[in-house]
Amino acid sequence: MASLNVGNLGDYLREQRRNAQLSLRQLADAAGVSNPYLSQIERGLRKPSAEVLQQVAKALRISAETLYVRAGILDAERDRDEVETRAVILADPTLTEAQKQALLQIYESFRKENGFSEGPLETPEHESGADPQQTAS
């Protein structure tokens, strides 16, 4: 299990926010999170979800993978193809949030079926024991 590294993440986010010349409130608005919540992340008091990190990365115009690594969600050596696939899905402006989550769940179920079960956005619903091939017929 990855250790919490939220202090490092918060310092990094603060630095990136300042480099982008954004106030805490401006970044919170752009990322769709509350100002107090973003402040707590920057101070290392909260560990955000992968989805929140994706939103913040998009608002800062930086790599979500970098934030995943700094937050301890992702190992630096993790397969980049998986990360890039997830990032592309999450960043697609033509999809709704529900569609993005559905695609990620399908992607994860295929990965599990093929023996690759680890990922930053794993969904426990797929561990119910239902055979995906039986439900697909």
Disulfide bonds with the S-S distance in Angstrom:
none
